[in-house]
Every structure is written in structure tokens, then in C-alpha cells.
Amino acid sequence: MRCLLVTTAICALLGASAAPAQAAEQDRLNAYRVATGSVGAMVTTRDGDAVAGWGSGRTAVLTGVAPDEHTRFRVGSQTKMFVATVLLQLVDEGRLDLDAPIEQVLPGVVRGPGIDPNAITVRHLLEHRSGIPDYLGFVGGDYLQTAVLLLNPTWQITPPTPQRLVDEGTGKGAQFAPGQGGAYSNTGYTVLGMLVEKLTGQDLRTAIKERVLDRVGMPSTFLPAPGQKALPAPASHGYLSVGGMAFADVTGYEPTVWGAAGGLVSTGEDLTAFLNALFSGELVSPTLLAQMRDVAPGPGLPNYGLGLQRYSTDCGQVWGHSGQIAGYTTLTVGDGERAVSIAINNTPVVADSAAASQAQRDLVNHALCG
């Protein structure tokens, strides 16, 4: 553990009594890494301004070091929290109505068999209740579609535009009438990223940086530009693995394939700072923050609000978001005072999922309920 925002003397005094707790946290993290078959794992805890980080394993198979709270990684769908935050800021500014049809505020973008863009609202998109299929096919189980997109060599040379990604999803036709079901859709958040750009007149990278990252103080976080494949040091490589054996390094994957739905790069220290800032009211109004955490009624996604997921712990409900992207599996959750961010540099193709889920729950419970 590293001591931040406390004096060296105090840190030394706390060291002896904290040692057993640190060892127990290290054991939990080791168990999570082993269960997921990952090369490396990291956990960052935040209690107010006090931050601590642990690492297990390495950031790379042969040349890496132990990861920590400063190690950059691709956060995957945690990006959706940031897109939602910017959009809700625009609502606070009177520049957007959550219940406006997407065709009204972003005409001509959403088209597909059985899809009515005049019936799909911004709120539907934020809640994954638009009926627009996921262009990556992750949740629907269309693994052929996923493989075709992820292994598309053309996109590694000529990055896809957001409209191309939207067309991949809308071309499958509507899954259900807007508001009448729930299905996770990366396509919907790609549309929302395009809406941010139209309303702000900025690219999404700049809007997130100026409206969130700079305000919170997140110097290690960024949304990559098209073709910006490298992660600046210190960073963790990302791998695909089978049964705990890494067989492909996918760190340098084209980031625009994920875009507004999952392209952000960050650290545990930055992500926990973001959650605390969001929940303390620094980024959106109390009214809209309450709506972010208000789970929509109806079938499909019982624990999803406006860009936030609800999780249950041993000490109550917390909020945040998970993420999975080629080479990385992540989670950041918090209760407003405390937050925890967990990441592994691995997408497990075959792993002990029950043991991995239990190990992740242990880490969260210890950080937020201990």
C-alpha cells in the first residue's frame, strides 16, 4: 500500500497496525488474479482524499512491473459514466431535454428496420431501453458479429467513424419498442457521443476533458484519438487468455472501435476521484444525480440508471460501472465517501467465473464495508 495525502511520520505510525489488513487485501487481490487467469491485477481504494493501491502480478508477461493506482489501463464501459455526465451537464445548462426524441436533437443518425428515431428519447439511450441492438453483439450472444468487428484488419488501418458503428447496430433492426424492454447497447452510447459533439461543437475527447477530467483533476485519463493506439507509461498491457494462459497481446487495438461506449483510458486513482466528485455534486445537479441513480422500471436491466449501474454489497447499495474490453476487465463503485476500482489486464476466454466473481465481491466488500 502507498500512503497518500498523509505525512511520512503518520504513515510510519500506521504501518504496524495496518500490516495485517494490507496482507489480507493482498491475498484477496492475488485470489482474484488467479481466478481470472490474469497476468496482473490492481485495486485502488479511496476514503475521502486518502488513496491506497495494491498490485498483483505484472503489467506485462515478460517485461512488466507490479501495477498500482497510477497504472493506466483501458476502462471499457466505464466510459459510459463520463458520456452520461457530460450529457446531464448539458441538461443542467438548458441545452438538452432528456425526453427529446433523438431524431429531433440528432437528425438522420438513427436508421434501421423497425427503428423509429422519433420514438427513441435521449433517456431511453442512457438507460439502454431504446431497442437498438448492440453493434458488438456482446450481450446478445452474437459472437460471430463480435469477432468480425474485433478482428477486422481494415479498421486497424482506417478507424471506423461513429456513424459506421451506429449503422452496424441499427442495421440489425429493433429489438423491442422504445421503453418496453432493456438490453445493453454500445450502439446507443455511440449515438450519445455524437450528440455530445453536436451540442458542444467539440469532439468528444475535448468535451470530456474540459467538462470532467480537468474539473475533477484526472491527469492520467484521456479518450484516445483515432489511431492513438499506444498507452503512455506507466500502463498495463492487455491480453486474451484461455485457462490462465495469455495467448494474445491486444494492448494496441484501435480505440475508435470502442469510442464513446468504451474507449477511455484511466487509472484507479483517477476513477475513484471521479466517482467521489460525481456523488458529491461537483459535476451535475442534485436532481440529475438522483436520476442517474434512479433505476428505470420494466424488464431487461434491473440495476441500470442514467449511465450508472447499481451494485449490492454487504453494507448496502453502491453505484458505478463495470467494463470489459479486449484485454481488460474493470470495475469502479462507490458510496459517495468511499470508492474502489479494480482492474485486470485480461479478457478471460476460459476462467473460473464463480471464483472470479466471489473474489471480486470480496475486494469490494472489504474496501467499502470494512
C-alpha angles and dihedrals in degrees: 000000000000120000112226129182093009129095122263091243093054090045090054092049091051094045099082096048093041095051097088091047091049091050091050091050090049090052091052091050092047089052091051093050092049093046092051094043091233130162090221141005133190138189128193123192127194128191106180104306096341113103130186130178137195132189135198125193121349142305091236135021099244109008106027133115130214111292122233143171091295096053114113121226138161107269098200115197093005080087087077091070089060096046090049091049093054092048092050090050087057089051089051088052092053093245097114139035114212090214096050115119112253089233089060096052099030108023123195098014103097113060132147146118110305093355116129110194090191090063096046114086131197087250091055090054094048091050096044090243099118097100091233109137122240109261090215095050093220098137098033091055096241092145094164089059090048093050093047092055099040094046095042103127092194091065091054088061101032109029115223119250120237089249090056090053091048091050090053089059102037091047089072092064131236120320093200140338113289111275093009097097144003130242128157109252127186085182091065093055091047087058089049091052089055089050091054090053093050095048097043099035087227133105112259092251092059095042092053092044096050098037100040118005098048093042094051096037104246104157096166096053128091144149106236121237120235108289093016095124102151123089113220116235135301089049141136123238116233124227143185112224142185118207092343096312115117109221105166133035106214098170094119097054118144104268098208090071083074099030117149090357098059117339103113123121118207148138135246091252093054096043094052089048089053094052093048091049092048095049093045091059099252095126110031135018120272090248094056093040087058089052091051088059095040107105112220116240121241138060129315114039109032096177104043126105128167101322094325132097123214119226132187121226134176088267102042142283124334133180137223138095142273126221139200124181133153104300100003139075117187146171134184122180137160148165100225097270101045131033137178131200122196128185140170125192093230146083102207113217090182121015142135095275096181093052091044093052092048092048091050091050090050091054093049094045093049092049098046104026104033 
